[in-house]
Amino acid sequence: MLPYKTFLLSSALLGFTAVGIGAFAAHYLKTRLSTEMAAVFEVGVRYHMYHALALLGLGLMFQLGQPKEFVWAGYCFISGICLFSGSLYALALTGTRILGAITPLGGVLLLLGWAYMAWGLKSL
């Protein structure tokens, strides 16, 4: 599958899961998580959705050109969502604080995704 199709499909799936996970938290977890852990979970959902939308934009930007930096950006966004949001979900649900050590790695990947996107736009 071509990278832009992978990113568009991933965007749709990640957006779908962000809405589903957010609804699950709002309805089921609302009374089961502490205020602190609910806030942690909400940050995961927010960044999950932001970057699903960024991936959608990136997939659409392939119409402008196909610099290799866009490919790197897409994979950084996908990996970053999994590590950043995934570790926050796991931390909030389990209370296992060591999982918070994974979160910055995901954050760095999200930052790299934005940097690669900017670099790719510069090279068009």
Secondary structure by P-SEA (a helix, b strand, c coil): ccaaaaaaaaaaaaaaaaaaaaaaaaccccccccaaaaaaaaaaaaaaaaaaaaaaaaaaaccccccaaaaaaaaaaaaaaaaaaaaaaaaaaccccccccaaaaaaaaaaaaaaaaaaaaaac
